């Protein structure tokens, strides 16, 4: 069966007219090899017979990504109704795959609000709510944002969990702070969480991409973007660490009346999270979760 790639020559044609015609297609093929997009397509096709969390599990296995979980015992007490997870975004894509593998492996009705890049992974449509993140140049709210917000609130209202990367973009290296941090979290996402009035579970990724990747971001975000595909394939045997934070009940959230203070509180629940004393393999954590 022919499987659609994540990125095709036709996608390059949409970017610029220089990729049209015979010579343009040749240039697109060179670009796909140069930016490791062919490797991305190959990995995607190999696991594409699966859907949702099964696809995520298969892809991570192919990539050799064996993440570990800290404070895994907190997964035992996840709410059985709607809840929200919030996470930092140091990988810019692979963290979304790991989150689906983990959380949708426990709750198959779990969905993540993702940008249009991750939404290209059609085999994970059932666990994605696609939106276009707001940028500094945007004026107003695009229709795709409105539709995404409506779908998110409807999903929560119907008793299902939703995950957010509130930054909406991969983390940056901050010269001022001397570390990798998310950009400012989007107020629209914070507002959705405030309106939802459901428990919040912070989930922190303690590792990330290569230092070279973040260095490129100091030069230009477009140069860094060209490196993104390579970062998918250099995590083999690195055992990324994921920490599960303390559940934040609705009563605790209600103490923060304005969006700015609420957003700071949520962000601190990620970046002030202590490094767990023990990280265990996902399979070991799943073995004692009662409702997979």
Secondary structure, DSSP 8 states (H G I E B T S, - for coil): -----SS-HHHHHHH-GGG-HHHHHHHHHHHHHHTTHHHHHHHHHHHTTS-HHHHHHHHHHHHT---EEESGGGGGG--SS-EEEEE--SSSSHHHHHHIIIIIHH-TT-EEEE-TTGGG-GGGGGGEEE-----TT--S--HHHHHHHHHHHHHHHTT--EEE-TT-S--EEETTTTEEE-----HHHHHHHHHH--EEEEEEE---S-HHHHHHHHH-HHHHHHHHHHHHTS-TT---EEEEEEEE-HHHHTT--SHHHHHHHHHHHHHT----S-EEEHHHHHTT-S--
